Amino acid sequence: MHFDFPIETIKFDFEHKGTGQVSLYFNNKKIENYLIEHKDINKSNWIRIQFNKNDPADQSSYATLKQVTINGFNFIDSFKTIPYHINKSKHKILQDKIANNLYFGYIGEMQFSLTHKDDPLTKAAWVIANNEFEYVKLPLKGDNYREKNLHNILRDTKYMFTGSLAPNTKEIVDSINSYSLQDLRLPLKTNSDVEKIQNWINQSSRITFENFDSLPHFTYTNGIVDCLNSFILSSKTLYLPSKVYYFYREILQDKNIKIKDLFTDQLEENSNVVLELPSPWYDNNTIIDKIKEAKNKNCNVALDLTWLPVVNQPVSLDLTLVDQIYFSMNKTWPIQDFRPAFRWSRKRINDAQSFQWDHCTYPKISANVFLKLIHEYELDYVYNKYKPIAKNIMKTFDLSSTSVLWYTKHQDVTHNKENPIWPYYFLDDFVCLRKLLDFHGKYFW
């Protein structure tokens, strides 16, 4: 019997009738009161349950297993089918083994092994899932309003470190909560505010963009996915890496668009190319070299900069090499419920974003939240805050870094090809630090 979470306590609840008595042995130690405590639990364990009574023929003497509580949750159904071995020296019957069905009437015993997943990452996942349960969970494909029950805790334990949200940086949350709605409803000052954003990006110690003026067309957008959607649907043939954020291939799966692998297929001239910079699956220099190759072949290059604000290595890019860039802080700041994002492009793109920008019908509140935040926080603020904490966490859990601060690698964590979370979802290649950062110092890490 195996459990995919760390077991802290096990409590068996037997009801005895007549002279029936149950003895419980855990790793050859007799357990009084049927309570097995954390200090006695190994990674692999052996359980023996013996039943006895004074008179083997006394049908009024028996015992029933009412409950098996593990970490406070009842797992009784998992124990029904464990084989029970009848002592044939006490009972004259043909069979010597039956399913216990939680009832002990024959003198005999059942034995079984019990293992559990107790590595440090799983322990941390269970602690967070159980102690910090999220009654409202987003993003989540399904019902976002949830009850605290075993199903949801096990689900959260399994996927605790899979995903792409930013840490819940308290000071940024407090800043947002202090803003007055009436101050956020006016349109942006087109030229001056765009220049503010560009200068703010280039004040980063890790990021340098040259020739912003080569991308003169600017639009506001409600999340980068709208930019990607516009670019993808304008393509007849599209080059992209085999592993990207899952939206790309999910939106492509029923489209009449020819998909080619940017790193293995021959890149044809004048093609549409989309990449992420940085990408946790690829080296930054490899991506930039591919951008240059695409430029030399006169390709239309779109660059998704979702994870750029938490890039681990310096990035310097001449924007004359690309045709569109998409920028947001939605994976760096806790603003996923506002989702402000921006697009710069070489040519005007005739789509909904341009229409809304030109006619000033874009969402004003989220755009102004972004502008207020860049007056309070440098682009590098979150990276500088969490970098030393991430280093400490990586040492504790034996993790290694990628090009993106939030994503780390562990020798036992890799993409599940046989049973993927969703089609085209590859973020399970990594251990996402978000939750470990949120609760750093509160628990054992």
HELIX and SHEET records of a PDB file:
HELIX    1   1 GLU A   32  TYR A   34  5                                   3    
HELIX    2   2 HIS A   38  ASP A   40  5                                   3    
HELIX    3   3 ILE A   76  PHE A   79  5                                   4    
HELIX    4   4 PRO A  120  ASN A  131  1                                  12    
HELIX    5   5 LEU A  150  TYR A  159  1                                  10    
HELIX    6   6 LYS A  170  SER A  178  1                                   9    
HELIX    7   7 LEU A  181  LEU A  184  5                                   4    
HELIX    8   8 THR A  190  ASN A  202  1                                  13    
HELIX    9   9 PHE A  212  SER A  214  5                                   3    
HELIX   10  10 ILE A  224  LEU A  233  1                                  10    
HELIX   11  11 PHE A  247  LEU A  252  1                                   6    
HELIX   12  12 ASN A  284  ASN A  296  1                                  13    
HELIX   13  13 LEU A  308  VAL A  310  5                                   3    
HELIX   14  14 LEU A  319  LEU A  321  5                                   3    
HELIX   15  15 ALA A  352  ASP A  358  1                                   7    
HELIX   16  16 LYS A  364  GLU A  376  1                                  13    
HELIX   17  17 TYR A  381  PHE A  397  1                                  17    
HELIX   18  18 LEU A  427  ASP A  429  5                                   3    
HELIX   19  19 ARG A  434  ASP A  438  1                                   5    
SHEET    1   A 5 HIS A   2  PHE A   3  0                                        
SHEET    2   A 5 GLY A 108  HIS A 116  1                                        
SHEET    3   A 5 SER A  44  ASN A  52 -1                                        
SHEET    4   A 5 GLN A  21  PHE A  26 -1                                        
SHEET    5   A 5 LYS A  29  LYS A  30 -1                                        
SHEET    1   B 4 HIS A   2  PHE A   3  0                                        
SHEET    2   B 4 GLY A 108  HIS A 116  1                                        
SHEET    3   B 4 PRO A  83  ILE A  86 -1                                        
SHEET    4   B 4 LYS A  97  ALA A  99 -1                                        
SHEET    1   C 4 LEU A  35  ILE A  36  0                                        
SHEET    2   C 4 ILE A  10  LYS A  17 -1                                        
SHEET    3   C 4 TYR A  62  ILE A  70 -1                                        
SHEET    4   C 4 PHE A  73  ASN A  74 -1                                        
SHEET    1   D 4 LEU A  35  ILE A  36  0                                        
SHEET    2   D 4 ILE A  10  LYS A  17 -1                                        
SHEET    3   D 4 TYR A  62  ILE A  70 -1                                        
SHEET    4   D 4 TYR A 103  PHE A 104 -1                                        
SHEET    1   E 2 ILE A 207  GLU A 210  0                                        
SHEET    2   E 2 VAL A 315  ASP A 318  1                                        
SHEET    1   F 7 HIS A 217  ASN A 222  0                                        
SHEET    2   F 7 PRO A 340  SER A 345 -1                                        
SHEET    3   F 7 GLN A 324  SER A 328 -1                                        
SHEET    4   F 7 ASN A 300  ASP A 304  1                                        
SHEET    5   F 7 ASN A 272  GLU A 276  1                                        
SHEET    6   F 7 THR A 237  LEU A 240  1                                        
SHEET    7   F 7 LYS A 258  ASP A 261  1                                        
SHEET    1   G 3 SER A 400  SER A 401  0                                        
SHEET    2   G 3 TYR A 407  LYS A 409 -1                                        
SHEET    3   G 3 VAL A 431  CYS A 432 -1                                        
END                                                                             
